[in-house]
Amino acid sequence: MSIFRTNALLALGLWLAVAPAPAQTKRALLIAVGRYAPGTGWGPLSSDRDAALMAQALQRQGFSQPKILSNADATLRGIRSALGGLLRQAQPGDRLVVHYAGHGQQVLDRNGDEQRTARNARTDSLDEALVPYDAPRKADYARYRGERHLLDDEVGLWMDSLRRKVGPTGQVWLLLDCCHAGTGARAGAVRAVRGGAPPIAPAGFVAPADGDDAAGSAADLLPVGAPTAGAPLVATRGPAPAAFVLMAGSLASQVNHEVTDDEGQPCGALTYAVAGALARVRAGDTYQRLFDRVTDCLAEKQPDQTPALEGTASALVLGGDVVATPDLLDVVRESGAQLTRTVRLAAGWLTGLLTESRVNFIPAGRSRSDTAAVVARGRVRSAGPLESVVELDRPLSAAAVANLRAYETEKAFGETALRVGLGPGLPAEVAGSLKKTVSETGGLRLVDVPQASHLIRQEQSYLLLTETATFRTLDSLPVGHPEAAARLAGRLRDEYLARLVRGFSAEHPALRGTLRLLGPDSTEPPAMGYSAFRTGVPLRLRVTNTGSVPCYVAVLDVQPDGVVSPVLPNARRGYDQVYLLPGAHRDFALRLTPPYGTEVYKALFTAAFFDPGPVLLTRGDAPTNHPVLALLRQGFRGEPPAPVRADALGTATYAFRIVP
């Protein structure tokens, strides 16, 4: 089965994308199940962390204290009660958010809506389900058929009821940070997987091989067949339903992995990405634009996990009633002395401001381009999700601080080293060689296996280098290979540079742009998540200057195997070909080649021309004084990256999949 197939009912909310509706009440229900009942068989998750991050991000957007339903309170009965409470409180025009963080599982279809017919031949006879606190991971189907799971049929009834309650001027936004279709937990997993269990079905059940591979669609959240016991009865008459948007953490064929946030704590991949996207939202952003930021983030954190978007993607985020990210940050003086050298900024790692970043302070009403207006400079001493503490280069009075605004001038990178673990059972001589090489290689840090981002282990007579977040094998070679340690360290060094490039981002008020791959007919293929392109097909890369000043663009390619190579400029497309006026775009013909997987293009928009080709092609040996090129050279050498000037460039990311 696929959860959420596109349905014509969603079109009833399309008109909301035209103009923002008057601000109404914003309400949120956050369901977080991280610790399951003993005996259910489910492993722990970081869902409590998810709820805290989402609550902060939503409160910043004007939501009153979101209701959090967690762990033992999030039984099927408890979830139904909380959804019923949200339904009773909701009023016409409200913006509603329902967020679920926990395990997901499939259950054999019980009402026939997933059975194959001539009209619907791509179902797999399975319902998708959220896993409440007391739902079992495995069960004898003769005794348990999913009665304590929350099936998608019932979720659909709740969503439809909420949509009709808030009416055509409201919105309903559903976020699911869980597995949608388990593919089986993999041996050697280090990070938690949200689901991964076999379906609740009779012994010997096998889903049809050609079942839909998508994350599902919103139609499966709409009532089909008889209502589920305990679900709401949906009115079939009355006002048109509200716009509905679904964001899911992964496709139905994928497990949903946890990631590590900027404080080194585990959290849900979708939650981390959505909280960050909301923290950077701008006036006029649609859910599609917000989702683009989500995919950009996941391309760096989980490149092999494809998020999904369904529903009225063209609707304005929260109906246009958003607290937009300002170009200049608000400053808050520490309470106490009249003179201070410490202030707080209303920005943190969710907005891209990290510890050791540098900022300038100017009076309110002045432009960041006016360098003569700089009153003080500072260093970010510590950064939380949405607030940071800055140490000033000189003391300022309380009156002066109250009138200041700040902007980032140098972007720090936080913890960048790859955490490498050595699996148990390695021969002593091999383990000793690997320990020595990893410890002496820049950009790598030897850690215990549970903390590892990359794992070197033995399987039969081979050494395997594996990315723990995705189980992806990056390299393999015989245990007795004479250059095993050096080769694996070199492969990890490539991953280090790839991570730096994928994760590098800078927002500039004037230097902005987008990039997209277009098919042979010069249109972008529709996609729920990443677009997919076949090798050898003629494509066009479209780069657009959406900023307010002329700019040059350089594009870097991070391949699925971690190799970073230049796309633009190149020998045939020099400085005159990569110069763009405001609002202008250029198309560049290209064809994709293997390796297959998720590829990332990173565009850098600058006021002055620069060419990353020589540094990339010489693997960091070419001399340079350019800050971005210095970053690439540091990546090749495994050096901790120095802060990069953030006030002279803007970036854009485009992730896509290469398929045979």
N, C-alpha and C positions, 0 to 999 in steps of 0.2 A: 504493500500500500504506500501511497505517498500522502503526507499530511496536508494539506493546504493547497488544492488545485484551483487555478484562477476561475472566478465565477462572475457571471454578468451582474449579480447583485452589487458587486463592488463598484460598478460604474455609477451607482446612485450617489456616491460621494465625490465624484470627480470635480464637480463645480467648486468644491472647497479650495481647489488649487488656484482659483482665479484671484481671490482677494481674502485677506484675513477677516474672520468673523470677530465680533466684539468679544473682549476678554470675558471668560466665564470661569467657573471654579475648576481647579485642577486637582484631581484625586488619583491616588495610586495605591495599588495593592501589590506588595512584594512578598512572594512565597519562596522561602528558602529552606531546603531540606539538606542539611549537611551531615547530620548524625541520625542514622536510621535505627529503628527499634531492634533490640537484640534478637537474633534468630531470623531476621529477614534475609540475611546474606549479603546486604549491600555495604560497600566500603564507604569510608568517610569522604566528604567533599568540603570545599571551602565556601559553601553557599552563604554562611553568615557574613563573610567578607564581601560577597557579591551584594547582599542586601544593604550593607553599610555604604558601599561605593555608590550604588544606585540612589539611595536615599539622599546622599550629599549632592549628587548631580541634579536630582529632581528638585530638591529644596532651593538650589541655586536658580532654578527656573520658575520659582514662585509656587511650588506645591507646598501645601501645608504638610505637617508631619505625616509621611506615608505610613500606612498600616503595614507592619511587618508580621507575617505569620511564619514561624520557624519551628523546625524540628518536631518535637512531640505534639505541638499544637497543629501541625500541618498533616493531620490524618485526612482521609477522604471526607469525613464528616466536617472537620475543621475547615478544609478548603471550601467546601460547599457553603458553610455558614459565612465565611469571609466574602465569598463572591456574592452571596445573597445580601449581605450588608452593604457592599458597594452598589449593588443594583438598587436597593432601597434609597440610598443617599443620593444617587446620581440624579441630576436635573437636566432639562433640555439645554444644549449648548456646552455642557461640560466636556473637558478633555480628560479622558481616562487612560491610565497606564496600568497594565497587568504584567508583572514580571515573574517568571518562574525560573529558579535555579535549583537543580537537583538531577536525579537520574531519570532517564527515559527508557521506555521498553515497548515492544510490540506484543499485542494480544490477538489471538485468533478472532476474526470478525464474528460477531454474534447476531447482527441484525440484517445481514445480507447486503449492506451498502458497498461492501468491498468484494463481492462476488463478480466474477468475470461475466460480461455480457457482450453481445455483438457491438453494442454502443460504447462499452467501457472495458476494453480488452487489456488494459495495462495495469490493473490492480493486482495486488499480491495476496488477497484474502486475509490481510492483517490490519487490525486497527492500531493506530499509534496511541500511546498512553503516557501520561505523566505518572511518576511513582511517588505516592504519598508516604508518609513516615512509616506506616505499618504494613505496606504492601510487600509481599515476598518476591525475592529474585527468581527463585525456582519453585515449582509446585507440580504436583500430580494433577494433570488437567481433569481427571475424573472427579477430583475433590475441590479444585479451585480454578475458576475460569476468568479471573481478573476482577472479582467483585470489589476489591479494595484499591484497584487502579483507577485513575481518572482518564477515561477513554476520550479520544478526540471527538467522538459524536457528542458527548456531553459538553466538552469545552466549546464546541460549536454552538450549542444551545445557549450557553452563558454569554458568549460573545454576541450572538444575535440579539439576545435580550438587552444587553448593555447598549448596543448600537441603536436599537429602537427607543430605548429610554432617553438617550441624549439627543436623538433626532438628527436631522440633516445639518444642523449647525454645530454638532458636537464631533468628537473624534474618539476612536478606541484604538489604542496601540498595544499590541501583544508582543512580548519579548520572551523567547524560549531558549534558555541557556542549558541545553541538555542534549543527549543523543536522541535522534529521531528514529534510527533503525540500527540496532546493534549489529556489529559484524564479528563479535567475539573478542574478548579481551586477549591481548597479546602477551606472551611470556616476556619478562624482563621490563615491564612497564615501570617507569619511575614516577611520572606525573599521573594524577588521577584522571580517570576516564568517566565521563558522565553517561553511564549506561553500559553498553557492551555485553549485556546478557542475552541469552537465546530468548526467543519469543515464548510467551505463555501459550502453549498449544499442545495437542496430543503428541505422544511419542511417535517419532518417525515423520512428523510433518515437515514438508519441504515447500518453501514458497516458490511460485512459478519463476523460472530463470529469467524471463524477460520482463519482470516487473519494473515499474517506473523507478528510475534512479534519482529522481528529484527530491528536494526537501519536502515536497508536498505543496499544497496550496490552500488558499483560504476557503475554497468551496467545501473542503472536508471539515471546516469549522462551522459549517452551516447545517441546519437540521436536515437529516435524511432518515426516513423510516420512523419507527416508533420512538418516543422519548425514552431516555434512560431514567430509571428510578432515582429520584432525588434531584433531578435536573429541573430547571425552571420551565414553565409552559410559556412559549413564545407567542406573542400576539401576532396574528396574520394581517391585522388591519391597523390603521393609525398612521403616524408620521413615517416618512421614509427613514431608513436606518442611516446612522452616521457613517462617515468614511472609516475604513478599517485598514490598519497597516500591521503586518506581521514581519518581525525580524527573527530569524532562526540562526543558531550558531553553526550549523553544519548541514550538509545534504543528508538524505536518508541513507545513503550508502556509506556514510562516514561516522566514525565515533567523534565525540566532542571532547577535546582535551582541555585541561586547565593550563593556564599560563602563569608567569611570575610578574607581579606588578613592579613598579619602580621602587618599592620599599623591600623587594625580595620576598613578598608574601604571595602565596598561590591564590588565584581567583579565576572565575570563569572567563573564557576568551571573549565571548560576546559581551558580557557585562563590562569588562575592561574597555573594550573598543567603543561601546555605546556611551559609557560614562565620559570617555575622552572626547567623543564627537559632540556630545551635548555641551561639554565645557567650552568647545570652540565654535558653537553654532553662531551663525550670523543672520541678521534680519533678511527675510526673503528666502532663506534656505528651505528646500523641500525635503521630504523624507528620502528621495533619491539622492540628493546631495549629501544628506547626513549619512546615508548608507555608503556612499562613496568613501567617506572618511573612515567608516567602519572597516571596509575592505582594505583600505590603505594600511590601517593599523594591523589587521590580521595577516596581511601580506608580510609584515615584519615579524609578528609574534608567532603565527601558525600558518606558514605559506601553503601547507598541504591540506588545510581545512577550509572548505568553501562556505561562507555564510550565505544566507538566502533572504530575499526581500520579496514580499507579496502584498497586494492590495493597492490602495490609492497612493502610489509612490509620488505622484505629482502634487499631492496636497502639501500645504505649508506646514512645517513642523509646529505642533501644538496650535494649529490654526493661525500661525503668524504671531502668536503672543509669546515671544521668547525674550529672554534676557541675553542680548547679543554680546559676543566677545568684543570688548573695546580694543581699539588700536593702542590706547594708552591705559596702563593699569592703575587702579586706585591704590592709594597708599594709606596705611593706618599706622599711627604712631603708637609705640609701646606706652602703656600707662606708667606714670611715675614722674621722673625728673623732667624739668623744663627743657633741658638740653638732652638730646639722645643721639646715639650712634647706631641704634637698631630700630628698624621699622618692619612692618608686615605688608605684604602685597596680596591682593585678592587674586592670586594665581598660583598654581602648583604643577605637579608632574602630570596631572590630567590635561593641562593646557600646554604642556611641553616645557615648562620652566623647571629645571633640575638644579640640584645642589652644585655649587661652583660656577653657575652661570653668572654673567656680569650684566648689570643694568645701569642705565642713566636716569637721572631725575630732572624733570623740567617743570616750570610752573604750569598750572592749569591754563588752558587756552593757547599755549605755545605749541609749535609743530616740532616733531622729532627731527625734521630736516634742519632745524635751526640749532646748529651745534653751539652757537654762542649763548643759548638759553640754558645750557646744562648747569644745574646748581650743585649737584653732587653725583658721585658714582658709587656703586656698591657691588658686593659679592653675595650671592645667595648662600647663606650659611646652612640652611636646612629647608627642605621642601616637603609639604604634605600634598594630598590629592588636589586641594583647591586653595591652599594658602602657603605662603613661604615667608621665611624670616631673612631679612637682608641686613648685612653689616655695612654701614656707610663709611666712606673714606674720610669724613670729617663730621663733627657734631653739628646738629641743626636744632633750632628751637621748635617748640611745639607749634607755634603759629606758622612757621615756614613749612613744616611737614604737612600740615593740614591743607596746604594749597598746592601740593606736588602731585605729579603723575609720573609713571615710570615706563620704560620700554627696554626690552632685552637687546643688548649689543653683542654679546658673545654667548654662544650656545654650548653648554657642557653636555657630556654624554653619559654621566653616571657610570655604573658598573658595566664594562664592556667585555671583560675577559670571558672566554668560553670556559665553562666549568667541566673538566674532563674527569670521568671516573673509570677505574679499571675493574672489570668484572671479576668475580671470584673464579678460582680454578685456573688462572693463567700460569703457565710454567714459570718458575722462579726467574730463570734467565731472561725470558721475554718480558715479564713484569718489571724487572729491574731496569732493562733497557728503555722500556716505555716511560717509566717514572722519571728517569734521568732526562730523556729527550723532552717530555712534556714540561718538566720543571724549568728547563733551560730555554724554552721557546716562548718568545713574547706573545702576548695575547691569550695564553692558555694558563689555566690554574688547576692544579690537581686537587680533587675533592673526593669525599666519600660518595659512593654510588647513589644514595637517596637524593643528594644535592646536585647531581650531575646533569648538565644540559646535553652532554655527549658521552657515550659509553663505548669503551673498547672491550670486547669480550671474545671468547673463543667459542666457536661452534664447530664441532668435529675437528677437522684439521685446518680450519681457517680462522683468521682474525677478522672480526667484523667491527667497523666503526659505525655506530648507530646514533641518530638523533633521538633522544629519549622522548621528546614531546610528540613525535609523530611515528616512531618506530622505523623511520626511513633509514635504510642502509646507504651510507655515503661512500664506503669503500670496503673492499675485502681482498685479502691476499693470504697465501699459505703461512702457517705459523713459522716455518723455517726460512722465510724470505729474508735475505741478508740486509735489506734496507727497509724492513717493516716499520721500525720506529720513525725513521726520517720521513718515509712516504706518508704515514698517517698524520704526522705532525704538519707536513706541508698541506695535506688536505684540510686539516683543521684551520690552518692559517688562511686558506681560501674562504672558509666559512666565517672566519673572524671579519675579514674585509667585507664579505657579502652582508653580514649583519650590520656593520657600520653604515653601509650605503643604504640598505633597506630602511634602517631606523632613522636616518638623518632627515630632519624636516625643519623648515623655517617658514614663518608666515610674515609677509611684508605688506604694508598697506598699498603700495604702488606696484611692486614687482610680483605679479601673480599670473598663473596660466593653467591650462589643462592640456592633457594629451590623451588620445584615444586611438585604437586600431580600428580601421574601417575595412569591411569586406570588399569583395570585387565590385559590388554595386555602389560603393562609397557610402554605405550605411553601417551603423554599429549594430551587431547582432543583439537581439533581445536576450537578457540574461537575468536569472534570479540572483546570481552571485557573480563569479568571475566569468567573463566571456571566454569561449573556447575557440581556438583556431587550429586548422590542420596545417601540417608542414607542406611546403611547396606551393601553397596557394598565393597568388598575388594579392598583397594587402597594401594599405596606405596608413602611415602614421600621421595623424593630424595633430599639430601643435598650435594652440591658440593663446594669444596674449590677452588675458582678461584684466590686466592691470591698467593703470592710468598713465604710464610712461612707456616710451619705446624700450625694448630690451633685447638681449641676446639669450639664446637658449642652448644648453648642452644637455644631452640625454645619455644616461648610463643604463646598461642592461645587466641585471643580476639574473643569471641563468639558474635553472633548477638545480644544477650541480654545484652552485656557489661561485662560479667563475664570473668576474665582473669585466665587462668589455664596453668600449665606446660605441654609441650609435650616431650621435651628432655632437659636434661637426665631424667630418671625415674628409678623405682626399677629394671627394667629388662635391662636397657640400661645405664650403668654407664660410668665413664670417658673414659674407653678404647674403648667404642662403639661410642663416639662422638668426637674422635680424628681423624683429617683428614690431610693427606699430601697434598702438593700443587698439584692441578689437579685431586685429588681423589674425589670420591663420595661414599655415603652410602645410601641404601634404607631401609626404616623402614615401616613395614606393619601396617596398621591401618584401621579402619572403622569409618565413620562419623555418628553422632547422632544429633537429633534436639537440639536446636531450628533452624528453617529454616531462611535463609537470607544470608547476606554477612558476611563471616568469614575472619579473618585476622591472618596469621601466621607471627610472627616477629622473625627472626633469629639473634643471636648475635655471632659474630666470635671473639674469644679472644685468647691471647697467653697462658693464664692460665685457668685451669678448674674452673668453678663455677656452682652451682646448685641453680636455683631460686625456686625449689619446696618447701622447708621449709617456706620461706617467704610468698609464695602464699597460701599454704595450711593452714597456721596459720593466714592469713589475716593481715600480717605485724607484728606479735608478735615475730617472731624468731629474735634473735640478729644477726647483720651482720655489717661488715665494708666495704663490696664490694660496689662500687659506684652505680652499676645498681640495686643491691638488695636494697640499701638505697633508690633509686628512687621508687621502688615498695612499700616499707614500707611507704614512704611519701605519695604515692598515696592512700593507704588504710586509712591513717590518715587525708587525705585532706590537707596536708601541701604543701606550695609552694615548688616545687622541687629545690634543690640546683644544681648548675652546675655539670655536669657529665664529667669525664675524656673522651675526645674525641680522644686522641692520643693512646689509648690502645685497641680499638675495632672497628669493622666495623659491619654494620647491613644490612639486606636484608628483604624485605617485600613480601609476597605473599597473594593476596586477591582472594577469590573464593566464589561461591554461593553454599549453601546447599539447595537442593530441595527434595520434597517427592519422 
